[in-house]
Structure formats: structure tokens, C-alpha cells
Amino acid sequence: MEQRAVKLDAMTLRTAISSCEKCGEWKIALQLFSTMAQRNVEVNTMTFNAAISACEKAGEWKKALRFFSAMTQSRVRSDTVSFNATISACEKAGEWERALQLFSVMALGEVKPNAISFNAAISACEKGSEWETGLQLLTLMSSSQVQCNEISFNAAISASEKVGEWEKASLLFAGMKQRKVEPGLVTVNSLISACEKAGQWEKALRFASEIAESKVELDLISFNAAISACEKAGEW
């Protein structure tokens, strides 16, 4: 009976932690996790993942890293969710170097990156202005037979835009069309902005005109970037 009660207690706590994570109640989730440790209740991969995801959603990247490290120390197997949540926590906090380090560990280990892993890593490159690394990851994504999507291209284009690499941004945009990945407003604005920063007003206008004919509706940012490109070139 006692053994059955412990199992029920473990199941209840795990379910509660998962529910708190989904509801954004990260503090309660971590308190429940501590309760499991105090009662010597076995913590499995799913429980660790819920705790890490709760920290990631709350922007608590340091806590997410501590839980991830605790998994290794406890000899609990990390899976794709564990890595993705921790990488995303670091990426969102601007800790791009840590995010890329975790991605490297993942890529070289048994747990293979998926689209979420790659997207988080490329987004980390964008935040760190590491456009070359971002492009390398996009190439690796294709060679690993992981499907690139709008998020993947957006992050790479934005990384190129931030450092004025408008030609790279243009090539990435062309790559999107070749792979039939529909560009969104974020894509368009990053592309026009890249041309604007590089003084390529004709390219900025061409892209704005091309996009205006598609399903994407330009906004104030789009027009401002195009107008600024013309203004800088004296074409106003």
C-alpha cells in the first residue's frame, strides 16, 4: 500500500508541474519540483522538461540552465524537448553564446536537432549579430534534412540586415521563394531595411513593389524603410 501511495504521489506531482508549466505558473512548478526532491520521489525526463519549459517561458534562463545541468548530474536522459527549451531560454535572454554552445552539444550528441532547435540557434545568431554562423546553420539545416520554414529564414535575413549584408539578405529571400516558403511581414521589413542601410534604394523599392503585389500587406515600418532609402540617396 505504501509503495502504491508513493507512486500515486509521484504521478500527482508530475501532472501538477506539467499543468503549472502550461499555465505559466513557473514559481509553483519549481516549488512542486523541490517537493519531489525533498520526498525523494524519482524525477524523470518529462518532469525536468516541464520545469525547464516553465523557466523558459518566464525568462528565467539561469534556472533553466541549472535544471538542465541537474539532469546530467542525476543521470536523467536529456531529449529534444530538454535541449530546445534550454536553448530557447538562453536565446530569448540574449545569451546567444550559451545558446550556440548548447546547440553544438546537441548536434554532436545522440539527440539530433529538429526545426525548433535550429530556429532557436539561428535566432540566437541574429541577436548576437553572428550572421555568418546563422547562414552556416541554415545550410546545415538543409543538409541535415530538417525543413527550413519562415522562422528559419526570418532569423537569418534579420541577422544579415543588422550588419548591412543586403546581398546575403536578398539571396536568402530568393532561397525562400525557391523552396516555396511564404514570406511574412517580418521577412519583408528586414529585407527592405537591409537595402535601406546599404543605400540600395532601387532594391528597396523593387522589393517593396514586389511584395505589395503578393499576399503580404506592407505596414508603416515597410514604407518608412523604403522612404528612408530614397531620402538617403537623394531620390525624394
N, C-alpha and C positions, 0 to 999 in steps of 0.2 A: 504493500500500500504506500509506504514511504517513498519507494523508488518511483512509483506511478505519479505521486504528488509532485516530485521534483521535475519529472518530465513535463507535466502539465504546466508547472510554474515557468519552465524554460520556454515552452511554446507560447504562453501568455505574454511573457516579457518580449519575446522576439516580435510577436504580432503587434504589440503596443509600440515598440520602437519604430517599426516599419510604418505604422499609421501616423505617428508623430512626424516622421520624416516627410511623408507625403503632404501633411497639413502645414508644414513649415514650423512646427514646434520643436526646434532643434535643441533647446535647453532641456526640455522634458525628455527628449530622446536620449541625450547624454546622461541625464540623471538615471534613467532606466538602465542604460548600459553599465553605469557604475554599480547599480544594484545587482546586476548579473554577476559582476566580478566579485563583489562582496559576498555573495551567496555561493561562490564557486560553481556557478552554472556555466556549462560549456557554451562558449561563444563561437558561432560558425561564420562562414563566409558571408552569408546573407545578412547576418546581424551587423558585422563590421561594415558591409556595404551601405546599410541603412544609416549607420552613424556617420560615415564619410559623406554620403549624399546630403545628410542633414546639415553638416558643416559647410559643404559646398554651396548649398542654397542660401545659407546665412552669411556667406562671405568670410567664414572662419577658416581660412586656408591653412593656418598653422595647426589648428586642431585636426583638420583633415589629414595633414601630413603625419601627425602623431599617431592617429588611428591606423594609417597605412603602415607605418613602421611597426606598430604593435602587432599587426597581422603577421609580419615576418618573424618577430620575436616569439609569438605564440604558436608559430608553425601552422598557421591557418592559411590555406591556399588563396592567393590573390587571383581574381579573374578579370575579365574585361571591364566589368562594372566598377571594380575597385580602382583600377588604373584610370579609367575615364573620369570618374568623379573627382579623383585627386588631381589629375592633370587640369581639369576644368576649374577646380577651386583655385589653383595657382595662376592659371591663365586669366581668370576674371579679376584676380587681385593684382595683376600686372607683374606677377613673379614669373616672367617668361623663361628665365634661365632654368628655374626649378621645373617648370612645365616640360621643357625640352629634355632635361635630364631624365625625368620620369618616362617620357616617350621613348628615349633611347634604351632605357632598361627594358621597357615593354617590347620594343622591336627586336631586341637581341635575345629575349627570353622565350618561354613556351607560349605565353599569352600573346596572340597576334593582334595588332591594332585593327580596328574597324573604322568606318567613316567618321564616327563620333570622335575617336582618338585622333585621327588625322586632322579633323577640323579644329579641334581644341589646340593642337600643336601649331597649326598654321596661323590660327588667331593669336597665339602667343607670340609668334614671329612678327605679326602685324603690330602688336603692342610694343614690341622691342625694336621696331624698325629694321628687323632682320629679313629684308625682302628676299635676299639670295637663298637663305635657308628655307624660307617659305616656298619658293619655287622648287627647290630640291625635294621638299616634302610632297608637293603636288605631283612631281614626276614619279616619286617613289610610290605614291598612292596609286597611280595608274599601273605601274609595273607590278604592284602587289595585287592587282585585280580587285582593288577596292574602288567602287564607283564614286567619282567626283560629283558633287552637287553644287547648288548655288552658293551654299555657305563656304565651301572649299574655295571656289573661285573668288568670291567676295573678299575673303580674308587676304588672299594672295594679291588681288588687284589693289586693295586698300594699302597693303604693305608697300607695294610699288609706288602708289600715289604719294605716300608720305615722304618718300625720298626723291620724288621728282622723276621716277623712271616711267615716263609716259609710254615709251615704246614697249616696254615689258607689259604694262597695263593693257595696251592695245592688242598685243599678241595673246594675252590671257583672255581678253574679250572675244577674240576670233576663235580661240580654243573652245570657249563656251558654246558658240554657235555651231562649231563642227560637231560637238558632242550632243547637240540639241538640248543643252541646259538653258532654260529660260532665264534671262537676266531680270533682276528686280530693280527697284528704285535705288537701293544701296549700291548696286553694281554701276548703274548709270552715273550717279553722283560722284563716285570715286573716280571713274574714268574721265569725266568732264573736268573734274578738279585736277587730275594728273596733267591733263593737257594745258589747263589754265596756269598751273605752277611752272610749267616748262615753256610758257609763252607760245604754245601751239594753238593760237586762236582759231585757225581754219579747221584743225582737227576737232577742237572742242565744239564748234558749230556743226560740223559734219555729224559727229556722234549724237549731238542733241537733236538734230533733224532726223537722223536715222531712227532714234529711239522714239521720237514723237509719233512716228508712223506705226509703231508697234503697240502692244497692249499696255505698255508701261506708261503711266501718266506722270509727266515731269512735275516737280514741285518748285518751291521758291529757291531751294538750295541749288537745284539744277540750273535754273535761269540765272541766278546770281553768279554762279561759277562761269557760265558761258559769257555773260556780260562783262565780267571782270577780265576774262581772257582777251576780249576785244578792246577793252579800255586800256589794258597794259600794252597792247600792240598799237594803240592809237587808232584803232578801227572802230570808231564810235561816231 
